[in-house]
Amino acid sequence: MAKEIEEKLLKFKFHILFALTFSLFIIFICYLAPSFVDIINYFWPLLVSTALFLVAAVVFDRISPPSPEYPGEKAGEGLLDYVAGELVAGGGVVLVAEEKIDEIVKTE
């Protein structure tokens, strides 16, 4: 019976050795690492300022819902059109950057 157990343990000798080494490594790291309270004491200004920023963001989101410039326009759609190269002029004329590029290429 003891010989069978020894044979089975020899099958897993590398697994057991790795688990033992890893456990000792984790214990050693925990021994050297600073305590959780020390980490909180060091980073408390960062944690507090982040929490205040998130609270302010939530409050501003609740009290000032986005209002579109034109009725029926989704929020941010005008900015996306501007970034995409389209500019809406006063009379509803749409100037596209591609047309300007085509004009420049034709003149050359």
Buried (B, 14 or more C-beta within 10 A) or exposed (E): EEEEEEEEEEEEEEEEEEEEEEEEEEEEEEEEEEEEEEEEEEEEEEEEEEEEEEEEEEEEEEEEEEEEEEEEEEEEEBEEBEEEEBEEEEEEEEEEEEEEEEEEEEEE
